[in-house]
Structures are given as C-alpha cells and as structure tokens.
Amino acid sequence: LFYKYWPHPKALPRPDLVIGAGRKTHSHLLAVKYCFAAKAIVLMRPSLPLCCFDMALIPQHDGCFKQNNVVMTQGALNPIRPSNQHQPQYSLILLGGPSKHFQWNSKSIVAQLKTLIVANPDHYYHITTSRRTPTELTPLLHSLSANRVEITPFEATTPEWLQQQLANAGQCWVTEDSVSMIYEALTAQTAVGLLNLKIIKSNRLSRGITTLIEQGLVRRFNHHQPTQQPKVTKQFTEADRCADIVVKKWFES
C-alpha cells in the first residue's frame, strides 16, 4: 500500500472495481484502489476511516452512518440467490448456539420443535446444527426422530449444502441467535420463522430482529398457534439493490 504497488497478472484487464469483506482485506483493497485507480467497496463497517473507501455497504445493526459513501443494508450481504423451487411442505430448521446476546436453552428449543412437528403432520422437517450448537442438544434432537424428521449435523454438511436446502425449503425455522442464517433464508425468499430465545439484554442484533418482525418479513413461533406458518416475502433483495446502486453510480453511461 505504501508503494502503491500490486502484483497484477498481465493477462488480466485492469480492475475498475474491487470489493472486499473482512479486516484483512482493507490494505489490499486500498493498494488496488491506488495502483489501478479502481473503485474500492468494503462490505462491512471498516476498521479504517470510511473516507478511505469509495463505498461502504454496512449492515444497519452496526450503527447509523450519514456519510455520502455509505449504503446501509438490512443484514450482511450474502451469496444466496432467490429460488422458485420451494416445496411448501418441506421445512428446514437451522439451529445456532450460545452467544453473548441471547440466552441459549436447549430444552426450550426442543419443546418448540416438538410442538411444531406434532401440529403439522403433513410437513417434512430437516434439522441441522452449527459450530456453536452445544453437544447436549444432540440426544434431545434424536428424541424427535420420526419418518418425517431428518437430522444432518453441521459436520456432515458441505459449503453448498445450506444454499441447496434453502432453494428447496418452503419454510425455514431459525433460532434467533443465528442472525446471518436469518438473512440468508430471507434472501433465498423462503418463508422464515424464528425459534424463540430469551434476550440477555437489548442489543443491535435483537433490535434488527424486532425490525424484521415489524416489517412482516419473519414471524416468531407461537405455542398457541403452532400450525400458523411464516409467510413468503419477495421484498428482500438487498444484494440486488446494492448492485443497482453501484452500477448507477459508476457504470451507467
């Protein structure tokens, strides 16, 4: 970065645009920006001053920014694409784990799942875990075993697995600590429901979830209405919206 040099392969065209996410990409983004006069876009709240970048796409739960080069997004952008192959009676269940924002309760989660599964006998349920899911949950999940319940632990999945399942699922139930998976499910345009956890204290993530509920984009599981399914929304296209902003700003003649 100091020498404004970047080892660019001669066989490739000079970049007009460079995009990065993660703090380790910041110096590389700026090196390419200054070496090739490219526009630099960072997909997060950067650790460097915002003025260093041509555009920053920042999730609303990271704060409110008024700078002209900032575009606020609902959730972090993700590579999931919308699908038109959703199967109405196929429900995907995504389980997170303990976090500093929500009080994890394995027994409560399993109780919600039992009520949901029993109340909807015409649905097939596919459950998966995550890196954070406590081992104590595994035997409790197996108590749900039935011919229409399948359990695939996180360790048995591939990088493409989640996107493939979201493309087919008619509904996706997510523990509310798993914020990134909530937004990925919304992006896939499957109907999204939340499995309830107690909030340790009001925080930016919980406020973001409250906003999604108020907008009608997700619904909470309700023990008193277990047959009520979440609704599909076609309104959540954050990546496309941001792409349109970039194209209109720099590439439309």
VEXGUMI-772151 format. One record per residue (C-alpha): y negated, x negated, z; residue in one letter; residue number from 1; chain. Coordinates in steps of 0.001 Angstrom, whole numbers, plus 500000, padded with zeros to 6 digits. Example, Ala and Ser with C-alpha at 12.3 -4.5 7.8 and 13.67 -1.06 7.14 Angstrom:
<rs>
@north:504500; east:487700; up:507800; residu:A; num:1; chaine:A
@north:501060; east:486330; up:507140; residu:S; num:2; chaine:A
</rs>
This chain:
<rs>
@north:500000; east:500000; up:500000; residu:L; num:1; chaine:A
@north:497548; east:497203; up:500893; residu:F; num:2; chaine:A
@north:498022; east:495537; up:497476; residu:Y; num:3; chaine:A
@north:498120; east:498894; up:495623; residu:K; num:4; chaine:A
@north:501429; east:497889; up:494073; residu:Y; num:5; chaine:A
@north:504544; east:499950; up:493448; residu:W; num:6; chaine:A
@north:507704; east:498676; up:491680; residu:P; num:7; chaine:A
@north:507718; east:501355; up:488986; residu:H; num:8; chaine:A
@north:510549; east:501206; up:486378; residu:P; num:9; chaine:A
@north:509033; east:500541; up:482946; residu:K; num:10; chaine:A
@north:511413; east:503014; up:481289; residu:A; num:11; chaine:A
@north:509871; east:505915; up:483199; residu:L; num:12; chaine:A
@north:506495; east:507553; up:482474; residu:P; num:13; chaine:A
@north:503638; east:507045; up:484902; residu:R; num:14; chaine:A
@north:503722; east:509826; up:487520; residu:P; num:15; chaine:A
@north:500972; east:512453; up:487568; residu:D; num:16; chaine:A
@north:502150; east:513901; up:490854; residu:L; num:17; chaine:A
@north:504076; east:512537; up:493836; residu:V; num:18; chaine:A
@north:505487; east:514737; up:496606; residu:I; num:19; chaine:A
@north:506977; east:513729; up:499940; residu:G; num:20; chaine:A
@north:508065; east:515054; up:503339; residu:A; num:21; chaine:A
@north:508723; east:513053; up:506484; residu:G; num:22; chaine:A
@north:506535; east:510433; up:508141; residu:R; num:23; chaine:A
@north:508378; east:507563; up:506494; residu:K; num:24; chaine:A
@north:507213; east:508784; up:503073; residu:T; num:25; chaine:A
@north:503492; east:508638; up:503851; residu:H; num:26; chaine:A
@north:502864; east:504997; up:502973; residu:S; num:27; chaine:A
@north:504968; east:505343; up:499814; residu:H; num:28; chaine:A
@north:503032; east:508441; up:498746; residu:L; num:29; chaine:A
@north:499733; east:506631; up:499141; residu:L; num:30; chaine:A
@north:500987; east:503495; up:497378; residu:A; num:31; chaine:A
@north:501990; east:505555; up:494325; residu:V; num:32; chaine:A
@north:498737; east:507515; up:494511; residu:K; num:33; chaine:A
@north:496548; east:504419; up:494379; residu:Y; num:34; chaine:A
@north:498727; east:502426; up:491994; residu:C; num:35; chaine:A
@north:499019; east:505143; up:489328; residu:F; num:36; chaine:A
@north:496080; east:507448; up:490131; residu:A; num:37; chaine:A
@north:498634; east:510188; up:490859; residu:A; num:38; chaine:A
@north:498001; east:513256; up:492978; residu:K; num:39; chaine:A
@north:499754; east:512949; up:496352; residu:A; num:40; chaine:A
@north:501117; east:516052; up:498092; residu:I; num:41; chaine:A
@north:502628; east:515952; up:501567; residu:V; num:42; chaine:A
@north:504925; east:518801; up:502680; residu:L; num:43; chaine:A
@north:504116; east:518776; up:506392; residu:M; num:44; chaine:A
@north:501375; east:518112; up:508904; residu:R; num:45; chaine:A
@north:500978; east:514380; up:508239; residu:P; num:46; chaine:A
@north:500666; east:511670; up:510856; residu:S; num:47; chaine:A
@north:497841; east:510124; up:508790; residu:L; num:48; chaine:A
@north:494440; east:511785; up:508290; residu:P; num:49; chaine:A
@north:494552; east:514754; up:505906; residu:L; num:50; chaine:A
@north:491834; east:513197; up:503766; residu:C; num:51; chaine:A
@north:494337; east:510538; up:502649; residu:C; num:52; chaine:A
@north:496225; east:513123; up:500581; residu:F; num:53; chaine:A
@north:495194; east:515306; up:497672; residu:D; num:54; chaine:A
@north:497013; east:518295; up:499152; residu:M; num:55; chaine:A
@north:498981; east:519100; up:502302; residu:A; num:56; chaine:A
@north:501338; east:522090; up:502460; residu:L; num:57; chaine:A
@north:501548; east:522779; up:506199; residu:I; num:58; chaine:A
@north:503593; east:525470; up:507997; residu:P; num:59; chaine:A
@north:501425; east:527924; up:509919; residu:Q; num:60; chaine:A
@north:503339; east:527225; up:513126; residu:H; num:61; chaine:A
@north:501978; east:523642; up:513044; residu:D; num:62; chaine:A
@north:498414; east:524850; up:513562; residu:G; num:63; chaine:A
@north:495455; east:526183; up:511613; residu:C; num:64; chaine:A
@north:493561; east:523826; up:509311; residu:F; num:65; chaine:A
@north:490357; east:524613; up:507409; residu:K; num:66; chaine:A
@north:490232; east:521592; up:505093; residu:Q; num:67; chaine:A
@north:489974; east:522365; up:501378; residu:N; num:68; chaine:A
@north:493046; east:520272; up:500576; residu:N; num:69; chaine:A
@north:495315; east:522227; up:502961; residu:V; num:70; chaine:A
@north:497548; east:525135; up:501951; residu:V; num:71; chaine:A
@north:499121; east:526978; up:504877; residu:M; num:72; chaine:A
@north:502709; east:528177; up:504379; residu:T; num:73; chaine:A
@north:504995; east:530575; up:506229; residu:Q; num:74; chaine:A
@north:507641; east:528178; up:507468; residu:G; num:75; chaine:A
@north:508580; east:524842; up:505963; residu:A; num:76; chaine:A
@north:509238; east:524875; up:502230; residu:L; num:77; chaine:A
@north:512907; east:524572; up:501298; residu:N; num:78; chaine:A
@north:515037; east:524169; up:498140; residu:P; num:79; chaine:A
@north:516792; east:527567; up:498434; residu:I; num:80; chaine:A
@north:516425; east:529780; up:495355; residu:R; num:81; chaine:A
@north:516450; east:533615; up:495290; residu:P; num:82; chaine:A
@north:519703; east:535260; up:494242; residu:S; num:83; chaine:A
@north:520614; east:538563; up:492605; residu:N; num:84; chaine:A
@north:524298; east:538291; up:493560; residu:Q; num:85; chaine:A
@north:524069; east:539580; up:497135; residu:H; num:86; chaine:A
@north:527096; east:541579; up:498305; residu:Q; num:87; chaine:A
@north:525917; east:544444; up:500569; residu:P; num:88; chaine:A
@north:528955; east:544332; up:502870; residu:Q; num:89; chaine:A
@north:529097; east:540545; up:503275; residu:Y; num:90; chaine:A
@north:527251; east:539343; up:506385; residu:S; num:91; chaine:A
@north:526575; east:535683; up:507108; residu:L; num:92; chaine:A
@north:525978; east:534636; up:510723; residu:I; num:93; chaine:A
@north:524139; east:531361; up:511432; residu:L; num:94; chaine:A
@north:524252; east:530002; up:514974; residu:L; num:95; chaine:A
@north:521939; east:527356; up:516386; residu:G; num:96; chaine:A
@north:521990; east:525989; up:519911; residu:G; num:97; chaine:A
@north:519924; east:524865; up:522903; residu:P; num:98; chaine:A
@north:516291; east:523998; up:522204; residu:S; num:99; chaine:A
@north:513130; east:523397; up:524201; residu:K; num:100; chaine:A
@north:511653; east:526696; up:523009; residu:H; num:101; chaine:A
@north:514486; east:529187; up:523634; residu:F; num:102; chaine:A
@north:516975; east:529722; up:526458; residu:Q; num:103; chaine:A
@north:520438; east:529492; up:524890; residu:W; num:104; chaine:A
@north:523068; east:531920; up:526202; residu:N; num:105; chaine:A
@north:526491; east:531718; up:524526; residu:S; num:106; chaine:A
@north:527836; east:534836; up:526275; residu:K; num:107; chaine:A
@north:524845; east:536903; up:525188; residu:S; num:108; chaine:A
@north:525215; east:535761; up:521577; residu:I; num:109; chaine:A
@north:528924; east:536654; up:521522; residu:V; num:110; chaine:A
@north:528186; east:540045; up:523118; residu:A; num:111; chaine:A
@north:525682; east:540803; up:520360; residu:Q; num:112; chaine:A
@north:528183; east:539722; up:517715; residu:L; num:113; chaine:A
@north:530962; east:541867; up:519202; residu:K; num:114; chaine:A
@north:528735; east:544938; up:519198; residu:T; num:115; chaine:A
@north:527595; east:544246; up:515640; residu:L; num:116; chaine:A
@north:531110; east:543700; up:514281; residu:I; num:117; chaine:A
@north:532679; east:546712; up:516007; residu:V; num:118; chaine:A
@north:529852; east:549018; up:514932; residu:A; num:119; chaine:A
@north:530142; east:548031; up:511250; residu:N; num:120; chaine:A
@north:533856; east:548203; up:510332; residu:P; num:121; chaine:A
@north:533134; east:548099; up:506594; residu:D; num:122; chaine:A
@north:531437; east:544670; up:506790; residu:H; num:123; chaine:A
@north:532978; east:541215; up:506411; residu:Y; num:124; chaine:A
@north:531473; east:538580; up:508729; residu:Y; num:125; chaine:A
@north:531347; east:534842; up:508073; residu:H; num:126; chaine:A
@north:530187; east:532787; up:511066; residu:I; num:127; chaine:A
@north:529049; east:529167; up:511024; residu:T; num:128; chaine:A
@north:527680; east:526821; up:513665; residu:T; num:129; chaine:A
@north:525188; east:523928; up:513583; residu:S; num:130; chaine:A
@north:524801; east:520440; up:515049; residu:R; num:131; chaine:A
@north:523206; east:521949; up:518156; residu:R; num:132; chaine:A
@north:525844; east:524600; up:518831; residu:T; num:133; chaine:A
@north:527480; east:523910; up:522234; residu:P; num:134; chaine:A
@north:531238; east:523363; up:522306; residu:T; num:135; chaine:A
@north:531580; east:526124; up:524917; residu:E; num:136; chaine:A
@north:530854; east:528668; up:522182; residu:L; num:137; chaine:A
@north:533920; east:527836; up:520073; residu:T; num:138; chaine:A
@north:536592; east:529592; up:522186; residu:P; num:139; chaine:A
@north:534256; east:532564; up:522646; residu:L; num:140; chaine:A
@north:533871; east:532883; up:518883; residu:L; num:141; chaine:A
@north:537623; east:532899; up:518424; residu:H; num:142; chaine:A
@north:537764; east:535963; up:520661; residu:S; num:143; chaine:A
@north:536052; east:537741; up:517754; residu:L; num:144; chaine:A
@north:538923; east:536934; up:515418; residu:S; num:145; chaine:A
@north:539836; east:539787; up:513101; residu:A; num:146; chaine:A
@north:540887; east:540167; up:509497; residu:N; num:147; chaine:A
@north:537231; east:540593; up:508534; residu:R; num:148; chaine:A
@north:535791; east:537729; up:510597; residu:V; num:149; chaine:A
@north:535864; east:534137; up:509352; residu:E; num:150; chaine:A
@north:534603; east:531096; up:511261; residu:I; num:151; chaine:A
@north:533554; east:527912; up:509454; residu:T; num:152; chaine:A
@north:532317; east:525219; up:511864; residu:P; num:153; chaine:A
@north:529390; east:523070; up:510794; residu:F; num:154; chaine:A
@north:531674; east:520045; up:510467; residu:E; num:155; chaine:A
@north:533674; east:521797; up:507728; residu:A; num:156; chaine:A
@north:530679; east:522632; up:505524; residu:T; num:157; chaine:A
@north:529190; east:520695; up:502602; residu:T; num:158; chaine:A
@north:525486; east:520184; up:501762; residu:P; num:159; chaine:A
@north:525739; east:523011; up:499207; residu:E; num:160; chaine:A
@north:527641; east:525408; up:501449; residu:W; num:161; chaine:A
@north:524708; east:527246; up:503024; residu:L; num:162; chaine:A
@north:522913; east:527876; up:499745; residu:Q; num:163; chaine:A
@north:526123; east:529226; up:498207; residu:Q; num:164; chaine:A
@north:526709; east:531595; up:501124; residu:Q; num:165; chaine:A
@north:523099; east:532801; up:501189; residu:L; num:166; chaine:A
@north:523344; east:533574; up:497479; residu:A; num:167; chaine:A
@north:526212; east:535990; up:498186; residu:N; num:168; chaine:A
@north:525366; east:537447; up:501589; residu:A; num:169; chaine:A
@north:523894; east:540923; up:501746; residu:G; num:170; chaine:A
@north:522723; east:540296; up:505304; residu:Q; num:171; chaine:A
@north:522151; east:537157; up:507320; residu:C; num:172; chaine:A
@north:522012; east:537222; up:511112; residu:W; num:173; chaine:A
@north:520418; east:534107; up:512636; residu:V; num:174; chaine:A
@north:519874; east:533047; up:516252; residu:T; num:175; chaine:A
@north:516121; east:532963; up:516648; residu:E; num:176; chaine:A
@north:516048; east:529310; up:517718; residu:D; num:177; chaine:A
@north:517138; east:528362; up:514170; residu:S; num:178; chaine:A
@north:513706; east:528679; up:512601; residu:V; num:179; chaine:A
@north:514444; east:526649; up:509458; residu:S; num:180; chaine:A
@north:517522; east:528778; up:508695; residu:M; num:181; chaine:A
@north:515489; east:531969; up:509138; residu:I; num:182; chaine:A
@north:513069; east:530835; up:506433; residu:Y; num:183; chaine:A
@north:515898; east:529646; up:504184; residu:E; num:184; chaine:A
@north:517548; east:533065; up:504420; residu:A; num:185; chaine:A
@north:514236; east:534772; up:503638; residu:L; num:186; chaine:A
@north:513766; east:532501; up:500625; residu:T; num:187; chaine:A
@north:517225; east:533486; up:499338; residu:A; num:188; chaine:A
@north:515965; east:537098; up:499566; residu:Q; num:189; chaine:A
@north:518856; east:538283; up:501666; residu:T; num:190; chaine:A
@north:518192; east:540785; up:504466; residu:A; num:191; chaine:A
@north:517512; east:538845; up:507677; residu:V; num:192; chaine:A
@north:518289; east:539902; up:511241; residu:G; num:193; chaine:A
@north:517703; east:537976; up:514466; residu:L; num:194; chaine:A
@north:520216; east:537439; up:517262; residu:L; num:195; chaine:A
@north:518138; east:537559; up:520422; residu:N; num:196; chaine:A
@north:517441; east:534696; up:522816; residu:L; num:197; chaine:A
@north:515005; east:534534; up:525725; residu:K; num:198; chaine:A
@north:511832; east:532584; up:525035; residu:I; num:199; chaine:A
@north:511255; east:529812; up:527587; residu:I; num:200; chaine:A
@north:507507; east:530169; up:527074; residu:K; num:201; chaine:A
@north:505300; east:531423; up:524270; residu:S; num:202; chaine:A
@north:505040; east:528726; up:521628; residu:N; num:203; chaine:A
@north:504126; east:528222; up:517992; residu:R; num:204; chaine:A
@north:507684; east:528933; up:516792; residu:L; num:205; chaine:A
@north:508076; east:532145; up:518787; residu:S; num:206; chaine:A
@north:504669; east:533325; up:517580; residu:R; num:207; chaine:A
@north:505756; east:532650; up:513998; residu:G; num:208; chaine:A
@north:508852; east:534805; up:514531; residu:I; num:209; chaine:A
@north:506712; east:537582; up:516023; residu:T; num:210; chaine:A
@north:504585; east:537495; up:512872; residu:T; num:211; chaine:A
@north:507690; east:537840; up:510675; residu:L; num:212; chaine:A
@north:508787; east:540886; up:512693; residu:I; num:213; chaine:A
@north:505332; east:542474; up:512476; residu:E; num:214; chaine:A
@north:505342; east:541938; up:508711; residu:Q; num:215; chaine:A
@north:508719; east:543652; up:508422; residu:G; num:216; chaine:A
@north:510372; east:540538; up:506989; residu:L; num:217; chaine:A
@north:513031; east:540333; up:509739; residu:V; num:218; chaine:A
@north:514370; east:542649; up:512446; residu:R; num:219; chaine:A
@north:515876; east:541994; up:515851; residu:R; num:220; chaine:A
@north:519408; east:543023; up:516754; residu:F; num:221; chaine:A
@north:519350; east:546177; up:518890; residu:N; num:222; chaine:A
@north:522368; east:547002; up:521094; residu:H; num:223; chaine:A
@north:521374; east:550671; up:520950; residu:H; num:224; chaine:A
@north:521246; east:550719; up:517134; residu:Q; num:225; chaine:A
@north:523991; east:548271; up:516083; residu:P; num:226; chaine:A
@north:524574; east:549978; up:512733; residu:T; num:227; chaine:A
@north:520957; east:549517; up:511676; residu:Q; num:228; chaine:A
@north:520878; east:546721; up:509113; residu:Q; num:229; chaine:A
@north:517914; east:544467; up:508251; residu:P; num:230; chaine:A
@north:516060; east:545241; up:505046; residu:K; num:231; chaine:A
@north:515900; east:543093; up:501937; residu:V; num:232; chaine:A
@north:512457; east:541737; up:501118; residu:T; num:233; chaine:A
@north:511347; east:540432; up:497743; residu:K; num:234; chaine:A
@north:507980; east:539275; up:499090; residu:Q; num:235; chaine:A
@north:508968; east:535871; up:500444; residu:F; num:236; chaine:A
@north:508416; east:533323; up:497656; residu:T; num:237; chaine:A
@north:506481; east:530537; up:499378; residu:E; num:238; chaine:A
@north:507709; east:527664; up:497185; residu:A; num:239; chaine:A
@north:506759; east:529536; up:494005; residu:D; num:240; chaine:A
@north:503357; east:530439; up:495459; residu:R; num:241; chaine:A
@north:502647; east:526802; up:496304; residu:C; num:242; chaine:A
@north:503856; east:525621; up:492894; residu:A; num:243; chaine:A
@north:501444; east:528062; up:491236; residu:D; num:244; chaine:A
@north:498571; east:526695; up:493331; residu:I; num:245; chaine:A
@north:499385; east:523113; up:492290; residu:V; num:246; chaine:A
@north:499675; east:523996; up:488594; residu:V; num:247; chaine:A
@north:496425; east:525977; up:488555; residu:K; num:248; chaine:A
@north:494553; east:523247; up:490420; residu:K; num:249; chaine:A
@north:495549; east:520256; up:488293; residu:W; num:250; chaine:A
@north:497642; east:521119; up:485269; residu:F; num:251; chaine:A
@north:496243; east:524250; up:483631; residu:E; num:252; chaine:A
@north:494049; east:523428; up:480673; residu:S; num:253; chaine:A
</rs>
